[in-house]
Amino acid sequence: MSGKIIPSAIINLNIPSTSMEVRKREVDEKLTGISQEIINYIPNSPDDFVTNMIMERKFEFHYNNWLRRTVFKSNVHEIIVDNDFQAIIEMKEKAIPLILRKINDQPNYLVWALNMITGIKQGKSKTTTITEACRLWVKWGASQNLI
């Protein structure tokens, strides 16, 4: 070979599911300002300003995706096995203040993530509503100086 670089051919594949996925990712990135690949590699460690900012963005990304997919669902199992709900749980203690702020502003099923992260259940009665459980968690969070 003479050392010439031969340009590779460009093959245009029109695969609907792939182009749809790319468009969905582009929309998600425009809405959140951060790509899925970056979200997946954000560390969950040191307590510094930048890390906390990144954790908030990561949380918002997963929260918005979870809410969008589950807002009209009533099946508890479907709501909590959602990948983004599970990603919030995987954020562990770092997610607690973020969850507390969300449920203080708008009580919702995200309160269940607190039960799973902490191993604590507020409102042990079977008749405790989501709104009551959120109120109890916010009160607990305030007593722990988390919000």
C-alpha positions in Angstrom: 0.0 0.0 0.0 1.2 3.5 -0.8 -0.1 5.0 2.4 -3.1 6.6 0.9 -6.2 7.0 3.0 -9.2 5.6 1.3 -12.4 7.3 2.5 -14.9 4.8 3.9 -18.3 4.6 2.3 -21.2 6.1 4.0 -24.2 3.8 4.3 -27.5 5.4 5.1 -29.7 2.9 7.0 -33.3 3.9 7.5 -34.3 1.8 10.5 -37.4 3.4 12.0 -36.8 2.2 15.6 -33.2 3.4 15.5 -34.0 6.9 14.1 -36.9 7.1 16.6 -34.6 6.3 19.5 -32.1 8.9 18.3 -34.9 11.5 18.1 -36.2 10.6 21.6 -32.7 10.9 23.0 -32.2 14.2 21.3 -35.5 15.4 22.8 -34.5 14.2 26.3 -31.2 15.9 26.0 -32.8 19.2 25.0 -35.2 18.9 27.9 -32.7 18.0 30.5 -29.5 19.5 29.0 -27.5 16.4 29.7 -27.0 13.2 27.7 -28.0 9.7 28.8 -24.4 8.6 28.4 -23.2 11.3 30.8 -26.0 10.5 33.3 -24.9 6.9 33.4 -21.3 7.7 34.3 -21.8 10.5 36.9 -20.2 9.3 40.2 -22.1 9.2 43.4 -19.3 10.3 45.6 -17.5 13.4 47.2 -19.4 16.2 48.9 -18.6 19.2 46.8 -20.6 21.8 45.0 -20.0 20.4 41.5 -20.9 16.9 42.5 -24.1 18.1 44.2 -25.1 20.0 41.1 -24.5 17.0 38.9 -26.5 14.8 41.3 -29.4 17.2 41.1 -29.3 17.1 37.3 -29.1 13.3 37.4 -32.0 13.2 39.8 -34.1 15.6 37.7 -33.4 13.6 34.6 -34.6 10.3 36.1 -37.5 11.9 38.0 -38.9 13.6 34.9 -38.5 10.4 32.8 -40.2 8.3 35.6 -43.0 10.8 36.1 -43.7 11.0 32.3 -44.0 7.3 32.0 -45.9 6.5 35.2 -48.1 9.6 35.9 -51.3 7.8 34.7 -50.4 4.3 36.1 -52.1 2.9 39.2 -50.2 -0.4 39.4 -47.7 0.0 42.2 -45.4 -2.7 40.8 -45.2 -0.9 37.4 -44.4 2.4 39.2 -41.6 1.2 41.4 -39.9 -1.2 38.9 -39.5 1.5 36.4 -35.8 1.9 35.4 -35.7 5.6 36.3 -37.4 5.0 39.7 -34.7 2.3 40.3 -32.0 4.8 39.2 -33.2 7.2 41.9 -33.0 4.5 44.5 -29.5 3.7 43.4 -28.5 7.3 44.2 -29.1 6.2 47.8 -28.6 8.9 50.5 -27.7 11.6 48.0 -31.3 11.4 46.7 -33.0 11.9 50.0 -33.0 15.7 50.2 -33.9 15.9 46.5 -36.9 13.5 47.0 -38.0 15.4 50.1 -38.1 18.7 48.2 -40.1 17.1 45.4 -42.7 15.5 47.7 -42.9 18.7 49.8 -43.8 20.6 46.6 -46.1 17.9 45.2 -46.9 14.7 47.1 -46.5 11.7 44.9 -45.5 8.0 44.7 -41.8 9.0 44.8 -42.2 8.8 48.6 -41.9 5.1 48.2 -38.2 5.6 47.2 -37.6 7.0 50.7 -38.9 3.8 52.3 -36.6 1.8 50.1 -33.5 3.9 50.5 -33.8 4.4 54.3 -35.5 1.2 55.4 -37.9 3.4 57.4 -41.6 3.6 56.8 -43.5 6.7 57.8 -47.2 6.3 58.6 -47.2 2.6 59.5 -51.0 2.4 59.2 -52.5 0.7 56.1 -54.8 3.7 55.7 -52.0 6.3 55.5 -52.5 8.2 52.2 -49.6 9.2 49.9 -50.2 12.8 50.9 -50.0 12.0 54.6 -46.9 9.8 54.1 -45.2 12.7 52.2 -46.1 15.1 55.0 -44.6 12.8 57.6 -41.4 12.3 55.5 -41.0 16.1 55.0 -41.4 16.6 58.8 -38.8 13.8 59.4 -36.4 15.4 56.8 -36.7 18.8 58.5 -35.9 17.2 61.9 -32.8 15.7 60.3 -31.8 19.0 58.7 -32.1 17.5 55.2 -34.4 20.2 53.9 
